Amino acid sequence: MLYVIIGEDHANSLAKRLAARPAHLERIQALQTQGRLVLAGPNPAIDSADPGEAGFTGSIIVAEFESLAAAEAWAHADPYLAAGVYRQVSVKPFKKVLP
């Protein structure tokens, strides 16, 4: 089943985000390699694809996991959470309708 993982950033966490980004992306790449990733990306803090110093407010990942517990375990092992980028992570079942 698909799950949406929503990470919400601490304020002013851009430096921590940039430092932890390679490890964070490595895990997401693994999902993609396994054919389990639907989409992933950050939420810019301003209305711009490249927010610069404004940074980001969080991230969204939609991916396939065997269960809600497996998705939660994966999400709570994210390097962004360990590095203090995310202040909160939520995981919910997701039903893809379109496209």
N, CA, C and O atoms as a Tinker XYZ file with bonds, in Angstrom:
   396  protein
     1  N      0.846000   -1.174000    0.000000    73     2
     2  CA     0.000000    0.000000    0.000000    64     1     3
     3  C      0.894000    1.241000    0.000000    63     2     4     5
     4  O      2.047000    1.205000    0.431000    81     3
     5  N      0.325000    2.330000   -0.496000    73     3     6
     6  CA     1.054000    3.599000   -0.498000    64     5     7
     7  C      0.829000    4.352000    0.812000    63     6     8     9
     8  O     -0.224000    4.254000    1.443000    81     7
     9  N      1.867000    5.111000    1.197000    73     7    10
    10  CA     1.810000    5.951000    2.387000    64     9    11
    11  C      2.426000    7.299000    2.066000    63    10    12    13
    12  O      3.384000    7.392000    1.300000    81    11
    13  N      1.863000    8.347000    2.663000    73    11    14
    14  CA     2.443000    9.682000    2.541000    64    13    15
    15  C      3.172000    9.980000    3.847000    63    14    16    17
    16  O      2.633000    9.809000    4.940000    81    15
    17  N      4.402000   10.429000    3.698000    73    15    18
    18  CA     5.231000   10.801000    4.836000    64    17    19
    19  C      5.431000   12.305000    4.760000    63    18    20    21
    20  O      5.947000   12.823000    3.770000    81    19
    21  N      5.024000   12.995000    5.800000    73    19    22
    22  CA     5.115000   14.450000    5.839000    64    21    23
    23  C      6.048000   14.842000    6.976000    63    22    24    25
    24  O      5.753000   14.618000    8.150000    81    23
    25  N      7.178000   15.432000    6.603000    73    23    26
    26  CA     8.129000   15.934000    7.592000    64    25    27
    27  C      8.016000   17.442000    7.664000    63    26    28    29
    28  O      8.047000   18.120000    6.636000    81    27
    29  N      7.884000   17.971000    8.868000    73    27    30
    30  CA     7.795000   19.419000    9.072000    64    29    31
    31  C      9.081000   19.894000    9.721000    63    30    32    33
    32  O      9.484000   19.378000   10.763000    81    31
    33  N      9.729000   20.880000    9.105000    73    31    34
    34  CA    11.023000   21.367000    9.571000    64    33    35
    35  C     10.916000   22.279000   10.785000    63    34    36    37
    36  O      9.929000   22.986000   10.984000    81    35
    37  N     11.975000   22.232000   11.588000    73    35    38
    38  CA    12.183000   23.262000   12.609000    64    37    39
    39  C     12.492000   24.560000   11.868000    63    38    40    41
    40  O     13.005000   24.528000   10.749000    81    39
    41  N     12.189000   25.681000   12.475000    73    39    42
    42  CA    12.566000   26.973000   11.902000    64    41    43
    43  C     14.093000   27.071000   11.835000    63    42    44    45
    44  O     14.801000   26.558000   12.702000    81    43
    45  N     14.573000   27.727000   10.806000    73    43    46
    46  CA    16.010000   27.990000   10.646000    64    45    47
    47  C     16.866000   26.722000   10.649000    63    46    48    49
    48  O     17.941000   26.698000   11.249000    81    47
    49  N     16.393000   25.674000    9.983000    73    47    50
    50  CA    17.128000   24.403000    9.967000    64    49    51
    51  C     17.825000   24.133000    8.634000    63    50    52    53
    52  O     18.230000   23.002000    8.367000    81    51
    53  N     17.968000   25.161000    7.798000    73    51    54
    54  CA    18.540000   24.956000    6.469000    64    53    55
    55  C     19.952000   24.373000    6.533000    63    54    56    57
    56  O     20.257000   23.459000    5.766000    81    55
    57  N     20.810000   24.855000    7.402000    73    55    58
    58  CA    22.176000   24.334000    7.485000    64    57    59
    59  C     22.174000   22.855000    7.871000    63    58    60    61
    60  O     22.941000   22.068000    7.316000    81    59
    61  N     21.328000   22.480000    8.808000    73    59    62
    62  CA    21.215000   21.067000    9.198000    64    61    63
    63  C     20.677000   20.234000    8.042000    63    62    64    65
    64  O     21.132000   19.113000    7.811000    81    63
    65  N     19.708000   20.785000    7.316000    73    63    66
    66  CA    19.128000   20.087000    6.172000    64    65    67
    67  C     20.202000   19.819000    5.123000    63    66    68    69
    68  O     20.310000   18.703000    4.614000    81    67
    69  N     20.985000   20.823000    4.802000    73    67    70
    70  CA    22.020000   20.663000    3.781000    64    69    71
    71  C     23.074000   19.640000    4.208000    63    70    72    73
    72  O     23.568000   18.879000    3.376000    81    71
    73  N     23.419000   19.617000    5.485000    73    71    74
    74  CA    24.416000   18.663000    5.983000    64    73    75
    75  C     23.903000   17.227000    5.934000    63    74    76    77
    76  O     24.668000   16.310000    5.634000    81    75
    77  N     22.630000   17.021000    6.222000    73    75    78
    78  CA    22.057000   15.671000    6.263000    64    77    79
    79  C     21.492000   15.217000    4.918000    63    78    80    81
    80  O     21.093000   14.061000    4.777000    81    79
    81  N     21.454000   16.102000    3.940000    73    79    82
    82  CA    20.812000   15.812000    2.658000    64    81    83
    83  C     21.371000   14.583000    1.936000    63    82    84    85
    84  O     20.575000   13.785000    1.443000    81    83
    85  N     22.688000   14.380000    1.844000    73    83    86
    86  CA    23.177000   13.192000    1.126000    64    85    87
    87  C     22.637000   11.875000    1.713000    63    86    88    89
    88  O     22.243000   10.985000    0.961000    81    87
    89  N     22.617000   11.748000    3.027000    73    87    90
    90  CA    22.109000   10.525000    3.658000    64    89    91
    91  C     20.599000   10.395000    3.453000    63    90    92    93
    92  O     20.092000    9.296000    3.230000    81    91
    93  N     19.894000   11.503000    3.527000    73    91    94
    94  CA    18.443000   11.518000    3.299000    64    93    95
    95  C     18.131000   11.061000    1.873000    63    94    96    97
    96  O     17.259000   10.216000    1.666000    81    95
    97  N     18.844000   11.620000    0.894000    73    95    98
    98  CA    18.601000   11.263000   -0.509000    64    97    99
    99  C     18.988000    9.826000   -0.816000    63    98   100   101
   100  O     18.362000    9.184000   -1.660000    81    99
   101  N     20.002000    9.316000   -0.151000    73    99   102
   102  CA    20.420000    7.926000   -0.366000    64   101   103
   103  C     19.278000    6.961000   -0.029000    63   102   104   105
   104  O     19.056000    5.989000   -0.751000    81   103
   105  N     18.565000    7.225000    1.049000    73   103   106
   106  CA    17.438000    6.369000    1.430000    64   105   107
   107  C     16.291000    6.469000    0.419000    63   106   108   109
   108  O     15.645000    5.472000    0.094000    81   107
   109  N     16.054000    7.680000   -0.067000    73   107   110
   110  CA    14.980000    7.862000   -1.046000    64   109   111
   111  C     15.357000    7.209000   -2.373000    63   110   112   113
   112  O     14.508000    6.619000   -3.041000    81   111
   113  N     16.628000    7.314000   -2.753000    73   111   114
   114  CA    17.111000    6.636000   -3.972000    64   113   115
   115  C     16.883000    5.130000   -3.868000    63   114   116   117
   116  O     16.519000    4.489000   -4.854000    81   115
   117  N     17.091000    4.573000   -2.699000    73   115   118
   118  CA    16.867000    3.134000   -2.502000    64   117   119
   119  C     15.406000    2.784000   -2.772000    63   118   120   121
   120  O     15.120000    1.767000   -3.404000    81   119
   121  N     14.485000    3.613000   -2.301000    73   119   122
   122  CA    13.061000    3.378000   -2.595000    64   121   123
   123  C     12.814000    3.423000   -4.096000    63   122   124   125
   124  O     12.074000    2.601000   -4.635000    81   123
   125  N     13.437000    4.387000   -4.767000    73   123   126
   126  CA    13.256000    4.508000   -6.215000    64   125   127
   127  C     13.825000    3.289000   -6.932000    63   126   128   129
   128  O     13.186000    2.753000   -7.837000    81   127
   129  N     14.994000    2.852000   -6.548000    73   127   130
   130  CA    15.626000    1.678000   -7.159000    64   129   131
   131  C     14.751000    0.444000   -6.993000    63   130   132   133
   132  O     14.688000   -0.405000   -7.882000    81   131
   133  N     14.081000    0.348000   -5.861000    73   131   134
   134  CA    13.201000   -0.786000   -5.576000    64   133   135
   135  C     11.835000   -0.646000   -6.253000    63   134   136   137
   136  O     11.004000   -1.549000   -6.149000    81   135
   137  N     11.591000    0.469000   -6.943000    73   135   138
   138  CA    10.312000    0.687000   -7.621000    64   137   139
   139  C      9.181000    1.034000   -6.670000    63   138   140   141
   140  O      8.012000    0.845000   -7.009000    81   139
   141  N      9.504000    1.540000   -5.483000    73   139   142
   142  CA     8.498000    1.827000   -4.462000    64   141   143
   143  C      8.189000    3.309000   -4.298000    63   142   144   145
   144  O      7.259000    3.662000   -3.573000    81   143
   145  N      8.947000    4.185000   -4.955000    73   143   146
   146  CA     8.772000    5.626000   -4.788000    64   145   147
   147  C      7.799000    6.179000   -5.824000    63   146   148   149
   148  O      7.944000    5.926000   -7.020000    81   147
   149  N      6.812000    6.932000   -5.358000    73   147   150
   150  CA     5.876000    7.619000   -6.247000    64   149   151
   151  C      6.355000    9.049000   -6.470000    63   150   152   153
   152  O      6.421000    9.513000   -7.608000    81   151
   153  N      6.687000    9.747000   -5.392000    73   151   154
   154  CA     7.216000   11.105000   -5.496000    64   153   155
   155  C      7.872000   11.490000   -4.183000    63   154   156   157
   156  O      7.584000   10.923000   -3.128000    81   155
   157  N      8.760000   12.469000   -4.276000    73   155   158
   158  CA     9.425000   12.987000   -3.088000    64   157   159
   159  C      9.940000   14.387000   -3.388000    63   158   160   161
   160  O     10.381000   14.671000   -4.502000    81   159
   161  N      9.881000   15.249000   -2.395000    73   159   162
   162  CA    10.422000   16.585000   -2.573000    64   161   163
   163  C     10.150000   17.469000   -1.388000    63   162   164   165
   164  O      9.321000   17.152000   -0.535000    81   163
   165  N     10.864000   18.600000   -1.336000    73   163   166
   166  CA    10.711000   19.538000   -0.231000    64   165   167
   167  C      9.634000   20.583000   -0.502000    63   166   168   169
   168  O      9.182000   20.769000   -1.632000    81   167
   169  N      9.239000   21.258000    0.581000    73   167   170
   170  CA     8.300000   22.372000    0.507000    64   169   171
   171  C      9.093000   23.663000    0.704000    63   170   172   173
   172  O      9.496000   23.965000    1.828000    81   171
   173  N      9.327000   24.439000   -0.373000    73   171   174
   174  CA    10.044000   25.703000   -0.218000    64   173   175
   175  C      9.303000   26.641000    0.739000    63   174   176   177
   176  O      8.072000   26.659000    0.777000    81   175
   177  N     10.056000   27.407000    1.500000    73   175   178
   178  CA     9.468000   28.340000    2.466000    64   177   179
   179  C      8.848000   29.552000    1.787000    63   178   180   181
   180  O      8.025000   30.248000    2.381000    81   179
   181  N      9.243000   29.803000    0.543000    73   179   182
   182  CA     8.671000   30.915000   -0.223000    64   181   183
   183  C      8.207000   30.380000   -1.573000    63   182   184   185
   184  O      8.517000   29.245000   -1.934000    81   183
   185  N      7.482000   31.175000   -2.300000    73   183   186
   186  CA     6.921000   30.767000   -3.583000    64   185   187
   187  C      7.999000   30.805000   -4.663000    63   186   188   189
   188  O      8.000000   31.669000   -5.540000    81   187
   189  N      8.919000   29.839000   -4.573000    73   187   190
   190  CA    10.033000   29.775000   -5.508000    64   189   191
   191  C     10.580000   28.354000   -5.525000    63   190   192   193
   192  O     10.675000   27.707000   -4.482000    81   191
   193  N     10.937000   27.871000   -6.704000    73   191   194
   194  CA    11.542000   26.539000   -6.806000    64   193   195
   195  C     12.912000   26.513000   -6.138000    63   194   196   197
   196  O     13.352000   25.461000   -5.674000    81   195
   197  N     13.587000   27.654000   -6.085000    73   195   198
   198  CA    14.883000   27.769000   -5.420000    64   197   199
   199  C     14.770000   28.848000   -4.344000    63   198   200   201
   200  O     15.015000   30.022000   -4.623000    81   199
   201  N     14.403000   28.468000   -3.118000    73   199   202
   202  CA    14.153000   29.467000   -2.082000    64   201   203
   203  C     15.400000   30.080000   -1.454000    63   202   204   205
   204  O     15.291000   30.987000   -0.629000    81   203
   205  N     16.585000   29.597000   -1.833000    73   203   206
   206  CA    17.817000   30.162000   -1.294000    64   205   207
   207  C     17.844000   30.125000    0.221000    63   206   208   209
   208  O     17.524000   29.104000    0.830000    81   207
   209  N     18.225000   31.234000    0.829000    73   207   210
   210  CA    18.366000   31.323000    2.288000    64   209   211
   211  C     17.041000   31.139000    3.032000    63   210   212   213
   212  O     17.047000   30.835000    4.224000    81   211
   213  N     15.898000   31.321000    2.344000    73   211   214
   214  CA    14.606000   31.129000    2.997000    64   213   215
   215  C     14.412000   29.681000    3.411000    63   214   216   217
   216  O     13.713000   29.389000    4.382000    81   215
   217  N     15.037000   28.775000    2.669000    73   215   218
   218  CA    14.992000   27.361000    3.038000    64   217   219
   219  C     13.672000   26.684000    2.752000    63   218   220   221
   220  O     12.965000   27.024000    1.803000    81   219
   221  N     13.362000   25.728000    3.584000    73   219   222
   222  CA    12.208000   24.861000    3.375000    64   221   223
   223  C     11.406000   24.720000    4.664000    63   222   224   225
   224  O     11.922000   24.950000    5.758000    81   223
   225  N     10.153000   24.344000    4.525000    73   223   226
   226  CA     9.295000   24.136000    5.690000    64   225   227
   227  C      9.063000   22.658000    5.966000    63   226   228   229
   228  O      8.493000   22.303000    6.998000    81   227
   229  N      9.493000   21.802000    5.064000    73   227   230
   230  CA     9.300000   20.375000    5.251000    64   229   231
   231  C      9.480000   19.615000    3.961000    63   230   232   233
   232  O      9.994000   20.142000    2.974000    81   231
   233  N      9.046000   18.357000    3.983000    73   231   234
   234  CA     9.166000   17.475000    2.819000    64   233   235
   235  C      7.987000   16.524000    2.764000    63   234   236   237
   236  O      7.334000   16.249000    3.771000    81   235
   237  N      7.730000   16.026000    1.555000    73   235   238
   238  CA     6.685000   15.027000    1.353000    64   237   239
   239  C      7.268000   13.870000    0.556000    63   238   240   241
   240  O      7.971000   14.070000   -0.435000    81   239
   241  N      6.965000   12.663000    1.004000    73   239   242
   242  CA     7.357000   11.449000    0.300000    64   241   243
   243  C      6.114000   10.589000    0.183000    63   242   244   245
   244  O      5.393000   10.402000    1.163000    81   243
   245  N      5.855000   10.064000   -1.003000    73   243   246
   246  CA     4.800000    9.068000   -1.198000    64   245   247
   247  C      5.492000    7.826000   -1.720000    63   246   248   249
   248  O      6.144000    7.852000   -2.764000    81   247
   249  N      5.341000    6.734000   -0.978000    73   247   250
   250  CA     6.032000    5.504000   -1.346000    64   249   251
   251  C      5.238000    4.289000   -0.877000    63   250   252   253
   252  O      4.333000    4.391000   -0.049000    81   251
   253  N      5.604000    3.149000   -1.427000    73   251   254
   254  CA     4.951000    1.889000   -1.080000    64   253   255
   255  C      5.711000    1.195000    0.048000    63   254   256   257
   256  O      6.937000    1.080000    0.014000    81   255
   257  N      4.960000    0.737000    1.046000    73   255   258
   258  CA     5.498000   -0.041000    2.152000    64   257   259
   259  C      4.559000   -1.201000    2.420000    63   258   260   261
   260  O      3.403000   -1.182000    1.998000    81   259
   261  N      5.052000   -2.208000    3.118000    73   259   262
   262  CA     4.232000   -3.394000    3.373000    64   261   263
   263  C      3.138000   -3.142000    4.402000    63   262   264   265
   264  O      2.137000   -3.857000    4.441000    81   263
   265  N      3.333000   -2.113000    5.242000    73   263   266
   266  CA     2.343000   -1.805000    6.273000    64   265   267
   267  C      2.572000   -0.390000    6.799000    63   266   268   269
   268  O      3.601000    0.230000    6.532000    81   267
   269  N      1.597000    0.103000    7.548000    73   267   270
   270  CA     1.737000    1.399000    8.186000    64   269   271
   271  C      2.910000    1.371000    9.168000    63   270   272   273
   272  O      3.677000    2.330000    9.249000    81   271
   273  N      3.044000    0.291000    9.899000    73   271   274
   274  CA     4.150000    0.177000   10.855000    64   273   275
   275  C      5.497000    0.238000   10.142000    63   274   276   277
   276  O      6.431000    0.864000   10.644000    81   275
   277  N      5.610000   -0.403000    8.982000    73   275   278
   278  CA     6.870000   -0.376000    8.224000    64   277   279
   279  C      7.152000    1.040000    7.713000    63   278   280   281
   280  O      8.296000    1.494000    7.739000    81   279
   281  N      6.119000    1.730000    7.252000    73   279   282
   282  CA     6.286000    3.108000    6.771000    64   281   283
   283  C      6.697000    4.028000    7.920000    63   282   284   285
   284  O      7.568000    4.882000    7.755000    81   283
   285  N      6.076000    3.853000    9.067000    73   283   286
   286  CA     6.424000    4.678000   10.228000    64   285   287
   287  C      7.861000    4.413000   10.678000    63   286   288   289
   288  O      8.592000    5.348000   11.005000    81   287
   289  N      8.260000    3.154000   10.694000    73   287   290
   290  CA     9.628000    2.818000   11.101000    64   289   291
   291  C     10.636000    3.443000   10.141000    63   290   292   293
   292  O     11.652000    3.992000   10.568000    81   291
   293  N     10.348000    3.357000    8.837000    73   291   294
   294  CA    11.241000    3.944000    7.829000    64   293   295
   295  C     11.314000    5.458000    8.035000    63   294   296   297
   296  O     12.403000    6.032000    8.034000    81   295
   297  N     10.167000    6.101000    8.210000    73   295   298
   298  CA    10.113000    7.560000    8.356000    64   297   299
   299  C     10.847000    8.026000    9.603000    63   298   300   301
   300  O     11.537000    9.044000    9.570000    81   299
   301  N     10.708000    7.304000   10.687000    73   299   302
   302  CA    11.325000    7.730000   11.937000    64   301   303
   303  C     12.823000    7.433000   11.993000    63   302   304   305
   304  O     13.495000    7.821000   12.948000    81   303
   305  N     13.347000    6.750000   10.980000    73   303   306
   306  CA    14.795000    6.522000   10.872000    64   305   307
   307  C     15.440000    7.508000    9.901000    63   306   308   309
   308  O     16.615000    7.360000    9.564000    81   307
   309  N     14.692000    8.508000    9.450000    73   307   310
   310  CA    15.207000    9.464000    8.468000    64   309   311
   311  C     16.333000   10.316000    9.056000    63   310   312   313
   312  O     16.218000   10.801000   10.181000    81   311
   313  N     17.413000   10.499000    8.307000    73   311   314
   314  CA    18.515000   11.351000    8.775000    64   313   315
   315  C     18.089000   12.779000    9.104000    63   314   316   317
   316  O     18.695000   13.409000    9.970000    81   315
   317  N     17.075000   13.299000    8.445000    73   315   318
   318  CA    16.605000   14.647000    8.768000    64   317   319
   319  C     16.039000   14.706000   10.191000    63   318   320   321
   320  O     16.196000   15.715000   10.878000    81   319
   321  N     15.399000   13.657000   10.625000    73   319   322
   322  CA    14.865000   13.625000   11.987000    64   321   323
   323  C     16.019000   13.543000   12.990000    63   322   324   325
   324  O     16.036000   14.259000   13.991000    81   323
   325  N     16.971000   12.671000   12.710000    73   323   326
   326  CA    18.131000   12.509000   13.610000    64   325   327
   327  C     18.973000   13.784000   13.685000    63   326   328   329
   328  O     19.552000   14.083000   14.730000    81   327
   329  N     19.044000   14.534000   12.584000    73   327   330
   330  CA    19.872000   15.746000   12.538000    64   329   331
   331  C     19.167000   16.980000   13.103000    63   330   332   333
   332  O     19.774000   18.045000   13.216000    81   331
   333  N     17.895000   16.841000   13.457000    73   331   334
   334  CA    17.171000   17.986000   13.993000    64   333   335
   335  C     16.573000   18.896000   12.941000    63   334   336   337
   336  O     16.227000   20.041000   13.233000    81   335
   337  N     16.446000   18.397000   11.714000    73   335   338
   338  CA    15.792000   19.172000   10.652000    64   337   339
   339  C     14.278000   19.113000   10.860000    63   338   340   341
   340  O     13.608000   20.144000   10.907000    81   339
   341  N     13.752000   17.903000   10.984000    73   339   342
   342  CA    12.307000   17.734000   11.180000    64   341   343
   343  C     11.948000   17.904000   12.650000    63   342   344   345
   344  O     12.607000   17.357000   13.534000    81   343
   345  N     10.892000   18.671000   12.894000    73   343   346
   346  CA    10.348000   18.789000   14.246000    64   345   347
   347  C      9.231000   17.788000   14.464000    63   346   348   349
   348  O      8.882000   17.446000   15.594000    81   347
   349  N      8.668000   17.317000   13.324000    73   347   350
   350  CA     7.554000   16.382000   13.396000    64   349   351
   351  C      7.482000   15.589000   12.103000    63   350   352   353
   352  O      7.737000   16.123000   11.024000    81   351
   353  N      7.135000   14.321000   12.211000    73   351   354
   354  CA     6.927000   13.470000   11.045000    64   353   355
   355  C      5.607000   12.749000   11.230000    63   354   356   357
   356  O      5.348000   12.163000   12.281000    81   355
   357  N      4.768000   12.797000   10.193000    73   355   358
   358  CA     3.521000   12.043000   10.234000    64   357   359
   359  C      3.463000   11.119000    9.026000    63   358   360   361
   360  O      3.993000   11.428000    7.959000    81   359
   361  N      2.810000    9.986000    9.217000    73   359   362
   362  CA     2.682000    8.970000    8.170000    64   361   363
   363  C      1.211000    8.583000    8.090000    63   362   364   365
   364  O      0.574000    8.274000    9.097000    81   363
   365  N      0.686000    8.608000    6.862000    73   363   366
   366  CA    -0.724000    8.265000    6.661000    64   365   367
   367  C     -0.864000    7.384000    5.435000    63   366   368   369
   368  O     -0.103000    7.538000    4.479000    81   367
   369  N     -1.827000    6.457000    5.439000    73   367   370
   370  CA    -2.123000    5.702000    4.227000    64   369   371
   371  C     -2.515000    6.670000    3.115000    63   370   372   373
   372  O     -3.102000    7.721000    3.374000    81   371
   373  N     -2.189000    6.311000    1.884000    73   371   374
   374  CA    -2.445000    7.181000    0.733000    64   373   375
   375  C     -3.057000    6.352000   -0.380000    63   374   376   377
   376  O     -2.557000    5.277000   -0.710000    81   375
   377  N     -4.139000    6.851000   -0.955000    73   375   378
   378  CA    -4.781000    6.194000   -2.088000    64   377   379
   379  C     -4.581000    7.060000   -3.316000    63   378   380   381
   380  O     -5.148000    8.148000   -3.419000    81   379
   381  N     -3.775000    6.577000   -4.245000    73   379   382
   382  CA    -3.530000    7.310000   -5.487000    64   381   383
   383  C     -4.746000    7.137000   -6.406000    63   382   384   385
   384  O     -5.172000    6.016000   -6.685000    81   383
   385  N     -5.290000    8.255000   -6.865000    73   383   386
   386  CA    -6.429000    8.240000   -7.775000    64   385   387
   387  C     -6.004000    8.698000   -9.173000    63   386   388   389
   388  O     -6.359000    8.066000  -10.168000    81   387
   389  N     -5.255000    9.780000   -9.248000    73   387   390
   390  CA    -4.801000   10.326000  -10.541000    64   389   391
   391  C     -3.322000   10.674000  -10.457000    63   390   392   393
   392  O     -2.854000   10.910000   -9.343000    81   391
   393  N     -2.592000   10.723000  -11.466000    73   391   394
   394  CA    -2.892000   10.196000  -12.799000    64   393   395
   395  C     -2.799000    8.698000  -12.827000    63   394   396
   396  O     -3.021000    8.085000  -13.872000    81   395
